[in-house]
Amino acid sequence: MKMKFAAIASVLPLFLCAPLAAQVVPNGLENTAGNSNIGALVGNQRPARHQQVYAGSEVTPGTITSIYFRQDEIFGTTAASCTLTNATVILSSTTADIDALSATFADNLGADATVVFQGDLVMSSTDTTSVPRPFEFHIPFTTPFTFDPGAGVNLVVDITLPDPDPDIPCVGFPVIDREYHPTDGVSSAFCFNGSCSPTFDTASSTETSGIVTLFAQDIFSDGFESGDTTRWSSSVP
């Protein structure tokens, strides 16, 4: 892992416009690059499983419809694209504490664990100059997930990539922006390549680091802002 330090303002992409709300976790990194990176997950280091917990206090309650990652601003110097075959993405509430994830993946999932995406996942990034890079690595959900951060409840994103690297590798080498800090709102458990068991049930590493993630959420329902039955918005037909 190579540490990096950069913080230059950037504008979030246009997909943040209504009727979606968006929030970046760890909070405060919307326009600031993380201080670390990870070349696995969207690069050529499969099979893999990556599980990440986000502090519930940093995630807005609501229905999450997709998530985005962004390319690292130091190593993301070329356009990158990769197809992750047979990907499974799960979201779940959890009572696991930040920086206290179990190496047994199942222990970190709650009763509401939901498969939000399953199939071939195309991850691509074309902006090679902005700092930080825009959130272009997109995971669309086929099943939305509603998160309610009650007391002691955090959010888990769990990604399993069971297939080995293809004969035709990724275009470029996608490297994801990550934050490595002992007191931020993310931590992770993962295995890559030969470190994964055949059943993908055990992490080879747990770290205080975490991928900088943008959560897109529905904020409107039947013409009203979610949770508000009195204020209608003209943004919704």
C-alpha positions in Angstrom: 0.0 0.0 0.0 1.4 3.4 -1.0 0.2 6.3 1.1 -0.7 9.5 -0.7 -1.8 12.9 0.4 -3.8 15.3 -1.9 -6.7 17.7 -1.3 -7.8 19.8 -4.2 -11.5 20.9 -4.6 -13.6 19.2 -7.3 -17.2 19.3 -8.4 -19.4 16.3 -7.8 -20.8 14.8 -11.0 -24.2 15.7 -12.5 -25.8 12.5 -11.4 -26.2 14.0 -8.0 -29.1 16.2 -9.2 -32.7 15.5 -8.0 -34.4 13.2 -7.6 -31.4 11.7 -6.0 -29.5 12.7 -2.9 -25.9 11.6 -2.4 -23.5 11.3 0.5 -19.8 10.5 0.6 -18.4 8.3 3.4 -16.0 9.0 5.1 -17.7 12.4 5.5 -15.5 15.3 4.5 -14.0 13.6 1.5 -16.5 14.8 -1.1 -13.9 17.1 -2.7 -10.8 15.8 -1.1 -8.8 12.7 -2.2 -8.3 9.9 0.3 -4.8 9.3 1.6 -4.5 5.7 0.3 -5.6 3.4 -2.5 -6.5 -0.2 -3.4 -5.6 -1.8 -6.7 -7.6 -4.9 -6.1 -11.4 -5.3 -6.4 -11.8 -3.6 -9.8 -8.3 -4.6 -11.0 -6.8 -7.9 -12.0 -6.6 -9.6 -8.6 -9.6 -11.9 -8.5 -11.2 -14.0 -7.1 -11.9 -11.7 -4.3 -14.3 -10.7 -1.5 -14.3 -7.2 0.0 -16.5 -6.3 3.0 -16.6 -2.8 4.3 -18.4 -1.2 7.2 -19.5 2.4 7.3 -20.4 4.3 10.5 -24.2 4.6 10.7 -23.8 8.2 12.0 -22.2 9.2 8.6 -24.9 7.6 6.4 -28.1 9.5 5.8 -31.2 7.4 6.6 -33.1 6.4 3.4 -33.3 4.1 0.4 -29.9 3.5 -1.3 -30.3 2.9 -5.0 -26.6 2.7 -6.1 -23.1 3.3 -5.0 -20.0 4.8 -6.6 -16.3 4.6 -6.2 -13.7 6.8 -7.8 -10.3 6.3 -9.3 -7.1 7.1 -7.3 -5.8 10.5 -8.3 -2.2 9.5 -8.3 -2.3 6.1 -10.0 -5.5 6.8 -12.1 -3.6 8.4 -14.9 -5.2 6.4 -17.8 -8.8 5.5 -18.7 -9.7 2.2 -17.1 -12.4 -0.3 -17.7 -13.0 -3.8 -16.3 -15.9 -6.3 -16.4 -16.3 -8.2 -13.1 -18.2 -11.4 -14.0 -20.7 -13.0 -11.7 -20.4 -10.3 -9.1 -22.6 -10.3 -6.0 -23.1 -7.2 -4.0 -24.9 -7.3 -0.6 -25.9 -4.4 1.7 -26.7 -5.0 5.3 -27.2 -3.3 8.6 -24.7 -4.5 11.3 -24.0 -4.0 14.9 -20.3 -4.7 14.2 -18.2 -1.8 15.4 -16.0 0.3 13.2 -12.5 -1.2 13.2 -13.8 -4.4 14.9 -14.9 -6.5 11.9 -14.7 -10.2 12.3 -12.6 -12.2 9.9 -15.6 -14.4 9.4 -17.6 -12.5 6.8 -21.0 -13.8 7.9 -20.5 -12.5 11.4 -20.6 -8.9 10.1 -23.9 -9.2 8.3 -27.3 -8.5 9.9 -30.7 -10.2 9.4 -31.6 -7.6 6.7 -28.7 -8.6 4.4 -30.0 -8.0 0.8 -28.5 -8.9 -2.6 -28.7 -5.6 -4.4 -26.8 -6.6 -7.5 -25.9 -9.9 -9.1 -24.3 -10.4 -12.5 -21.6 -8.9 -14.7 -20.5 -5.5 -13.4 -18.8 -3.1 -15.7 -16.6 -0.6 -13.9 -15.1 2.2 -16.0 -13.4 5.6 -15.4 -12.4 8.1 -18.1 -11.4 11.3 -16.2 -7.7 11.2 -15.7 -7.0 14.8 -14.6 -9.4 15.9 -11.9 -8.3 15.8 -8.3 -9.9 14.1 -6.8 -11.3 12.0 -9.6 -15.1 12.0 -10.1 -17.1 9.1 -8.8 -17.3 7.1 -12.1 -17.1 3.4 -10.9 -20.8 2.7 -10.6 -22.6 -0.2 -9.0 -26.3 0.1 -9.9 -28.8 -1.8 -7.7 -31.5 -4.0 -9.0 -32.9 -4.1 -5.5 -32.7 -0.9 -3.4 -31.7 -1.1 0.2 -33.3 1.0 3.0 -31.0 1.9 5.8 -32.1 3.2 9.2 -29.1 3.9 11.4 -30.4 3.2 14.9 -28.3 3.3 18.0 -25.1 1.3 17.3 -26.2 0.3 13.8 -23.7 0.6 11.0 -23.9 -0.2 7.2 -22.0 -3.0 5.4 -21.3 -3.2 1.7 -20.1 -6.8 0.7 -18.8 -7.5 -2.7 -17.9 -11.1 -3.9 -16.1 -11.7 -7.2 -15.8 -15.5 -7.5 -14.2 -15.7 -11.0 -10.5 -15.6 -11.6 -8.9 -12.9 -13.7 -9.9 -13.3 -17.4 -7.5 -14.1 -20.2 -8.2 -10.6 -21.5 -7.3 -8.3 -18.7 -8.9 -5.0 -17.7 -8.2 -2.0 -19.9 -5.8 0.1 -17.9 -5.5 -0.8 -14.3 -8.2 0.6 -12.1 -7.0 1.8 -8.7 -9.7 2.9 -6.2 -9.4 5.9 -3.9 -9.3 4.8 -0.2 -8.9 6.4 3.2 -6.5 5.0 5.8 -7.1 6.5 9.2 -7.7 4.9 12.7 -10.5 7.2 13.6 -12.6 7.7 10.4 -15.9 6.1 9.7 -14.8 3.1 7.6 -13.0 -0.2 7.9 -12.8 -3.3 5.8 -12.2 -7.1 5.7 -11.1 -8.8 2.5 -9.3 -11.5 0.7 -7.8 -11.5 -2.8 -6.3 -14.0 -5.2 -5.0 -17.1 -3.4 -5.9 -15.7 0.0 -9.6 -16.5 -0.4 -11.0 -19.8 0.7 -13.0 -21.9 -1.8 -16.2 -20.8 0.0 -15.2 -17.1 0.4 -16.2 -17.2 4.0 -13.0 -15.9 5.7 -11.0 -12.7 5.3 -7.3 -12.8 5.1 -7.0 -9.2 6.4 -9.0 -6.7 8.4 -7.9 -3.0 8.2 -9.0 0.4 9.5 -8.9 1.5 5.8 -11.9 1.9 3.6 -12.9 2.8 0.1 -14.2 6.3 -0.3 -17.8 5.7 -1.3 -20.7 7.8 -2.6 -24.2 6.5 -1.7 -27.0 7.6 -4.0 -30.4 7.7 -2.4 -34.0 8.3 -3.5 -35.3 11.3 -1.7 -38.8 11.5 -3.2 -41.8 9.3 -2.9 -45.1 10.1 -4.7 -44.1 13.7 -5.1 -43.0 14.2 -1.5 -39.6 14.2 0.0 -39.0 10.9 1.9 -40.1 11.2 5.5 -42.1 14.4 4.8 -45.7 14.0 3.8 -46.4 17.7 3.8 -43.9 19.3 1.4 -44.4 18.4 -2.3 -41.6 19.0 -4.7 -42.1 20.2 -8.3 -39.0 18.2 -9.2 -41.2 15.1 -9.4 -44.0 14.9 -11.9 
